[in-house]
Amino acid sequence: MLCTCCNSALSNGMIRRRDRNSNKKYKSCPNCSATSANEHVFHKYPESFGKTSARITKRNPEGYQSYCISCRKLDKGAKSVSYASGKKCSELV
């Protein structure tokens, strides 16, 4: 599915958004976005995402996880319970 705001796949995790007022960085969680089903759902970055050496790549040199901490605790395939506390793509710049 595509985000109705930015037209990118909801399964893509993005770190490109900032809050208009605080200029704080946000990253989307693919599971929260899929649960929302129409827009990417973003959480504060990096504090809402853990990191691991297994995720280190050229594009992700610090190894941050793609799913938010809350979603990583869920059983595989379970819908997000924290998507409502995130910010929608249309709320950020």
C-alpha positions in Angstrom: 0.0 0.0 0.0 1.1 3.6 -0.6 1.0 6.5 1.8 -1.8 8.9 0.9 0.5 11.8 1.9 3.9 11.1 0.3 2.9 8.3 -2.1 5.8 6.0 -0.8 5.2 2.4 0.2 4.0 2.1 3.8 6.5 -0.7 4.2 9.4 1.8 3.8 11.0 3.1 7.0 11.9 6.8 6.5 13.9 9.1 8.7 13.1 12.2 6.6 10.5 13.9 8.7 10.7 16.6 11.3 8.3 18.3 13.6 7.4 21.8 12.4 7.7 23.3 15.9 10.5 21.5 17.6 12.6 20.4 14.5 12.9 17.0 16.2 13.6 14.1 13.8 11.1 11.3 13.3 11.3 7.9 11.7 8.4 5.8 10.3 7.7 2.3 11.6 6.6 0.0 8.9 4.3 -2.0 11.3 2.7 1.1 12.7 2.2 2.4 9.2 0.6 -0.9 8.0 -1.7 -0.8 11.0 -2.7 2.8 10.1 -3.3 1.5 6.5 -3.3 5.0 4.9 -0.3 7.1 6.0 3.2 6.5 7.4 3.3 6.6 11.2 6.4 8.3 12.7 7.9 8.1 16.1 10.7 10.2 17.6 14.1 9.2 16.3 16.4 7.8 17.5 14.9 7.2 21.0 11.9 5.2 19.9 14.1 2.7 17.9 16.8 0.5 19.3 19.9 -0.4 17.4 21.9 -3.5 16.8 25.2 -4.4 15.0 23.2 -6.9 12.9 21.4 -3.9 11.2 24.6 -1.9 10.2 24.8 -1.1 6.5 26.1 1.7 4.4 22.6 3.3 4.5 22.3 2.6 8.2 25.8 2.9 9.7 24.6 3.1 13.3 22.4 0.0 13.0 19.0 1.4 14.0 16.1 -1.0 13.9 13.3 -0.5 11.3 10.4 -1.2 13.7 9.8 0.9 16.8 10.6 -0.6 20.2 6.9 -1.3 20.9 6.3 -3.2 17.6 9.5 -5.3 18.0 8.0 -6.7 21.3 4.9 -8.0 19.4 4.5 -11.5 18.0 5.4 -11.8 14.3 2.5 -10.5 12.2 0.7 -8.8 15.1 -0.7 -5.4 14.5 0.8 -2.3 16.2 -0.6 -1.2 19.5 1.4 2.1 19.4 0.5 3.5 16.0 -2.1 5.9 17.5 0.6 7.6 19.6 2.8 8.3 16.6 2.6 11.3 14.2 1.1 10.9 10.7 3.1 11.7 7.6 0.9 14.7 7.0 1.7 16.2 10.4 5.4 16.5 9.7 7.6 18.2 7.2 
